[in-house]
């Protein structure tokens, strides 16, 4: 029932009724260049980061009713959270570092052991927040097994243009994507990595997701050669699905059975109920849109997606039908996230 969404050069929006109604937060002051938002599994604790100027970490411990400013004025790029929302980890790009918090964002520690500042792109966390993994562009994969106290660099042969990285619930299985490159997977918490070349030529990967146990994965690439690629064996083999489109974002149920993805540059929402073996295009949302982000409840029943520009669209039946909710005017939505039960949503503009 709890959802959150962000608007670029806008504000944070939250919902506690699965997206039926939305509340805009203006307490953070002027509109911000929001980059990423995360929340605890129950949707009570949230954290969002914005790019400079006025780039900070903003946190909430009451489902988005009130927000507290933290961190320095930096070019924050991505933030991740443990399931209980206590442990947070965030990265800064345009020459920055990794930052961690063990008190829901009340205080932050800058990591300087990773060497010179980097163009950090993405960071992920195990469910308990103990195991972390982060990627820069360009650079190598960096991992931690002690909640960010110490970090290990792992080379994959050369520095790469990493786009994103994700983790299984226990932090042992990781998957990362390279822009104009390939998918890389690890089954030992990032100690070693395997590159998949079975998908053919390098692709413009946009987003990757996986089941909680890390067995089922799904990744989407932009056209040309834009497809949905899925794996049911922790990334050992991959299967091509979907059409050659400008895929933007993909989400998964905890068991990896139900997938939902969006296409931008004039596209639609697509859903799958068989781990990506087959796909259904949603046309009930009207004309094709510039979809940016999609999120799913743990069981894959409740979905929420946002275009730029546009309104929030939600589904309570695994994508069979969709409802449009206006927040007063169309907005430049950046991202949207959901609590485990799908009741609490948060989005950034």
Protein Blocks (a to p, Z undefined) as FASTA:
>chain_A
ZZcdddehiaddddfegomaccddfknopadddfbdcddfkomaccdddddehiacdddf
egolaccdedjddddfbdcddfkomaccdddeehiaddddfegolaccddfknopadddf
bdcddfkomaccddddeddddddfegolaccdddehiacddfbdcddfkomaccdddehi
addddfegolaccddfknopadddfbdcddfkomaccdddddehiacdddfegolaccde
djddddfbdcddfkomaccdddeehiaddddfegolaccddfknopadddfbdcddfkom
accddddeddddddfegolaccdddehiacddfbdcddfkomaccddZZ
